[in-house]
Amino acid sequence: MKHIKNLALAAVLALPAAASSAQEATEHLVLVERYGFYPSKIYVEAGDTIVFENRSPNWVRLFSEDPYDNGPDYEDDDPCDDDGENFDGSRDGFSISWFSIGSQRTYQVSACSETRFYAPEVYNSGGTDWNKRIDLIVYGEAPNG
């Protein structure tokens, strides 16, 4: 009986620690528009989730600055691992394939997620400015004021 009470006490004491770490992860809603994102900058930590919602006039897809930097030994469950070949573990590029107007796609932020994006590519819109880069993600807390 004493063993059960100790286990129950340990479980109760562990709840605040588990709840506080779960509360630290934040979900950020980013609207994908014809020429960019709203908000134009978000402040994140590793473990946060970004929800991209398509508010452009057509289907859209997204690319980080270097979406194809991951080598053949890349592992989704360890995105910051240096594979010793094409990826040094410092920036994890990604892309999000076509998604329709009003729909959403999510992205889990890692400690090495790329922070710069190309402007959204909107289907049948006359082209994307591939020279334009958008610094969407900033690691850390938003400045006060």
Secondary structure per residue as TSV (DSSP state, phi and psi in degrees):
chain	resnum	aa	ss	phi	psi
A	1	M	-	360.0	-41.1
A	2	K	H	-62.1	-38.2
A	3	H	H	-61.5	-41.0
A	4	I	H	-66.2	-41.3
A	5	K	H	-62.6	-41.2
A	6	N	H	-64.0	-41.1
A	7	L	H	-64.0	-42.3
A	8	A	H	-63.9	-43.2
A	9	L	H	-62.7	-43.6
A	10	A	H	-62.5	-40.2
A	11	A	H	-65.0	-43.1
A	12	V	H	-64.5	-42.0
A	13	L	H	-67.4	-29.1
A	14	A	H	-78.4	-21.7
A	15	L	H	-58.4	-49.0
A	16	P	H	-59.9	-38.1
A	17	A	H	-66.3	-42.9
A	18	A	H	-66.5	-41.1
A	19	A	H	-65.9	-40.0
A	20	S	H	-67.8	-37.2
A	21	S	H	-71.9	-33.0
A	22	A	H	-70.5	-32.5
A	23	Q	H	-73.9	-21.2
A	24	E	H	-67.9	-34.0
A	25	A	-	-70.2	135.8
A	26	T	-	-121.0	145.6
A	27	E	E	-101.6	127.4
A	28	H	E	-111.9	127.0
A	29	L	E	-94.5	124.1
A	30	V	E	-121.6	122.3
A	31	L	E	-85.8	128.6
A	32	V	E	-93.5	117.0
A	33	E	-	-111.2	177.5
A	34	R	S	-54.9	-43.8
A	35	Y	S	-115.1	6.1
A	36	G	S	175.4	-150.8
A	37	F	E	-128.5	152.1
A	38	Y	E	-133.7	125.0
A	39	P	S	-66.2	163.3
A	40	S	S	-78.7	-11.9
A	41	K	-	-151.3	135.3
A	42	I	E	-126.9	150.4
A	43	Y	E	-107.7	121.8
A	44	V	E	-129.4	166.5
A	45	E	-	-128.6	156.1
A	46	A	T	-55.7	136.0
A	47	G	T	100.6	-18.6
A	48	D	-	-68.0	161.6
A	49	T	E	-118.7	135.8
A	50	I	E	-107.0	125.7
A	51	V	E	-104.4	114.4
A	52	F	E	-93.5	124.3
A	53	E	E	-114.4	127.0
A	54	N	E	-78.1	109.7
A	55	R	-	-114.7	16.0
A	56	S	S	-80.6	174.7
A	57	P	S	-79.2	1.5
A	58	N	S	-161.2	-172.3
A	59	W	-	-56.6	151.2
A	60	V	E	-142.3	152.4
A	61	R	E	-137.8	157.2
A	62	L	E	-125.6	146.7
A	63	F	E	-136.4	132.7
A	64	S	B	-73.8	174.7
A	65	E	S	-58.2	-39.1
A	66	D	S	-132.7	77.3
A	67	P	T	-71.5	-14.5
A	68	Y	T	-114.7	33.7
A	69	D	-	-84.5	-4.9
A	70	N	-	-84.2	130.9
A	71	G	-	-79.0	-178.5
A	72	P	T	-67.3	-19.8
A	73	D	T	-96.9	12.4
A	74	Y	-	-62.0	137.5
A	75	E	-	-122.9	125.1
A	76	D	T	-58.1	-33.9
A	77	D	T	-80.1	-6.3
A	78	D	-	-142.3	68.1
A	79	P	T	-66.8	-17.9
A	80	C	T	-97.0	5.5
A	81	D	-	-72.7	132.2
A	82	D	-	-75.0	116.7
A	83	D	-	-85.0	-2.9
A	84	G	S	79.2	-0.2
A	85	E	S	-124.3	-90.1
A	86	N	S	-91.5	-15.5
A	87	F	-	-126.8	125.9
A	88	D	-	-95.0	3.7
A	89	G	S	85.9	-1.9
A	90	S	S	-88.8	-32.9
A	91	R	-	-140.3	126.1
A	92	D	B	-103.9	103.0
A	93	G	-	-76.8	158.1
A	94	F	-	-158.5	164.5
A	95	S	E	-137.5	157.6
A	96	I	E	-123.7	118.9
A	97	S	E	-66.8	171.7
A	98	W	E	-47.8	133.4
A	99	F	E	-141.6	148.1
A	100	S	-	-80.2	167.8
A	101	I	T	-57.0	131.4
A	102	G	T	83.7	-12.2
A	103	S	-	-88.1	170.2
A	104	Q	E	-128.3	152.7
A	105	R	E	-133.8	145.4
A	106	T	E	-112.8	153.9
A	107	Y	E	-139.3	129.0
A	108	Q	E	-89.7	122.0
A	109	V	-	-76.2	130.8
A	110	S	-	-107.4	174.2
A	111	A	T	-66.4	-14.2
A	112	C	T	-123.5	18.8
A	113	S	B	-59.7	139.5
A	114	E	-	-64.2	148.8
A	115	T	-	-109.5	-13.1
A	116	R	E	-105.0	142.1
A	117	F	E	-125.3	154.1
A	118	Y	E	-76.9	160.7
A	119	A	-	-59.4	148.7
A	120	P	-	-57.7	140.5
A	121	E	E	-93.1	113.2
A	122	V	E	-100.1	126.8
A	123	Y	T	-59.6	133.6
A	124	N	T	57.1	38.8
A	125	S	S	-109.5	3.5
A	126	G	S	94.2	9.0
A	127	G	-	115.4	158.5
A	128	T	-	-115.8	141.3
A	129	D	-	-79.3	93.6
A	130	W	T	-72.6	-6.6
A	131	N	T	-88.0	-16.5
A	132	K	-	-83.0	128.7
A	133	R	E	-118.1	141.9
A	134	I	E	-121.3	121.6
A	135	D	E	-83.7	84.7
A	136	L	-	-82.0	-42.6
A	137	I	E	-102.3	132.8
A	138	V	E	-126.7	129.9
A	139	Y	E	-82.1	135.6
A	140	G	S	113.2	-177.6
A	141	E	-	-82.0	150.0
A	142	A	-	-65.9	144.3
A	143	P	-	-67.4	148.9
A	144	N	-	-76.9	147.4
A	145	G	-	110.0	360.0
